[in-house]
Amino acid sequence: MKRIKVFLSVGDPHNQAQTKCVDTLVSYLNERGIDAETLGRTFWSMQKPLRPIRRKMEKMSGAAVLAMERFVSFGGVYKAGSKHHRRVGRQSFPTVWTQIEVAMAYQLRLPLLILRDERLVAEGLFDPTIHEWIVVSFDSNQPSKIERSPVCKYIDLWIAQVRRRHHGKL
């Protein structure tokens, strides 16, 4: 059986739990005949990142996003100086590249799987209330839960879409 290629958007893991999350997802996909490709992990380019990412995505049958914490703010203000001024406490954010790559994959009409660490602020393309795709929350401190229900059920549904696209039925 020919292996199916998908684009995996994920920032460089910066701790052991994040590394385990990436390894767990890649292994889960691998066992199901899916090869995940990521700029800087499985392919490289001398160009600035947008063009090689776009070219790679154009050849893919789907895109998965594994959004994990890159930046933590311990306090701040939203909409400072406005009537909607609001103080916030600790908030976590992913690398901006996950937002960019979700948008690119969406524009290419690739089947999308979005896995978002439950600690991340659910804004932009990770806000599950404003898009037609499902944003699946998970706990990056418990990487093995990626392979368990309900997370794995969403991954399996996405894999079915990826296979349909790969075989020209989507």
N, C-alpha and C positions, 0 to 999 in steps of 0.2 A: 504494500500500500504506500502510495506516495505521500510524503509528509506535507502538511499544510503550514504555510508561513503566515504569521501575524506580527504586527508591530506591537511592542510592549513599551509603553511610556512609563518610566520610573526614574526618579532621581537617584543619584548615587547614595546607597545606604551609608549611614554614618554611625550605626551601632549594630550590635550583634542581633538584636531582635529584627531590625529592618532587613539585614542580610538574610536572615532565616525566612522572612516573609517572601522576599524575591525568590530565593532558592525553592521554597515550597510551591509557589505558584508556577515557576518555570518547570519544575519536576512534574507537577500535576498535569500541566499542558502536554509536556513531553510524553508522558505515559499514554496520552490519548491521541498521539500522532500530530501534535501541534508544536511547531518550532517558533519560539518568541525571539524577535530580533529587536535590538536596542542600539542606538547610536552610542558608541563608546564602550559597549559591552560585547556585541557580536559583529558589529561592522563599524568602520572608521572612514573618515573623509578629511581631506585637506581644506575643504570649503567651510564657510560659515554654516551653521547647522540647518537652517530652514530648507535649503535646496536638497541636500542629501536625505533629509527626513521625508520630504515630499516625494522624491523619486522612489524611496524605499516603500513608502505607504502605497504608492500607485501600483506596486507589484504584490501587495498583501491581500489576504482574504478577510482580514479583520484587524481590529485594534483593541488592545487591553490597556487600561490605565491602572497603575497601582500607586495611588496617592498617599504618601506618608509625610510625616512632619519634617520640614526643613528649617523652619523658623518659628520661634516661640516669642510672643510678646507677653510681658507680665503686667501690662496695663496700658491703656491708651484712650483716645477719644475718637469716635466716629462723627463725621460731619461737624468738626469743630467750628464754632462761631455761627452756627445756623440754629434755627428753631428746632431742628432734629438732633441737636447736640446730645451725644450719649457717651457716658464713660463705660469702659469695658475692662474686665479683669484679664486673666490669662487666656490667650488665644493661640492656637497653633495653625500654621499655614504650610502647604506643600511648596515645592519649587514651582515657579510660574510656568515652567516648560510643560507641566502636566495639563494646564489650562490650554496652552497653545496647541499641544498635540491632540487633545480632545477635539478642538475646533477644526484642525486640519483633517482628522479622521472623519468627522461629521460631514465636512464639505465634500469628501470623497465618497460619502455614503457607505462607509465600512461598518459592518456590525460592530457595535461598541460594548465593551465590558468596562464598567467603572467601579473599581474597588477603592473606597475612601476610608482611611483610618478614622475611626469614630471621634477622635479628638480634634480633627480639622474643622475649621470654620466652613460651613456648608454654603459657600457663596459662588457666584459665577456658574460655571459649568458643573459644579459639584452640588448645586442646590437641587435636590430631588423634586422640588415642587414646580419647577418651571420648564422642564424638558420632557421629551417623549421617552427618554431612556431611563432605566433604573439605575440609581446610585446605590451600590451595596456597601453598607458600613461593616467594618471589621475592627478588631482590636489588634494593633500591630505588636502588642506585648504578648500575644498568644498566636503566633504564626501557624500552629497546627490547625487552628479553627478554619483556615482557608480551605482545608481538605474536608471539612465537615459541614453538615447541613446547618443553616440554610445557605451559607456562602457557596459551597460546591454546587448546589442545585442551580444557582444563577450562572455559575461558570459553565455548567453542562448545557444549559439552555443557549448560552452564547456560542458555545462550541458547535451546537447543532446549526445555528445561523451561519457560522463561519463555513461549515462544511457545505451548506446549501449554496452559499456565494461561490465557494471554490469550484463547485460542480456546475455553476451557471444557472442555478435554480432560484436565485434571490435577486 
